[in-house]
Amino acid sequence: MQTQSQVTIYTTPTCHFCHAAKEFFNENHISFTEFDVAKDLAKRQEMVQKSGQMGVPVILASGEIIVGFDEERLREVLKV
């Protein structure tokens, strides 16, 4: 198993693309920290401040902000 950089994902429970992103991370053995911005107002504000977006998922990977589930970009950034 490769050592991966820290990945953070901001999600909501009903977001289909959030579930797809987490599935992608699990299938590729990428550990991640998840914040549910539907429940955590402070993390929601943090997400908006970092990304300028209200939509989820917002993914921070290898110092890059990726809005939405962009599998191709995630593969490039995480080298999987």
Secondary structure, DSSP 8 states (H G I E B T S, - for coil): ------EEEEE-TT-HHHHHHHHHHHHTT--EEEEETTT-HHHHHHHHHHHS--SS-EEEETTEEEES--HHHHHHHHT-
